[in-house]
């Protein structure tokens, strides 16, 4: 299942790119992915949208008005990391779902006592998401 592993890698990379560069459209995320280490094949813009929408760390934050090559104007969605929950790059690992975790992170994960999701929890038994939203 190389595509599945690649999708996990791409989803983790997208979250890190958005955290470091702020709100971006799917096209801009694709441009940053081209230079990202470990990513060989950059998914199409439609695939990127699907990967971002499946990631609970990524949220839609607005729209950007762009002019297309034929002169018409369109609006592209802007995506960003949920900054109310994630305050540093290290916290991205603690808020990612099991479907995005590397094998080593999956072994370290435990179930949150509040939401019952498997997360990397440093202290106590409540995940970072429940801690900051509740």
Secondary structure, DSSP 8 states (H G I E B T S, - for coil): -HHHHHHHHHHHHHHHHHHHH-SB-HHHHHHHHHTSTT--S---HHHHHHHHHT-TTEEEEEEEEEE-TTS-EEEEEEEEE-TTT--SHHHHHHH--GGG--HHHHHH-EE-TTT--EE--SSSSS-HHHHHH-
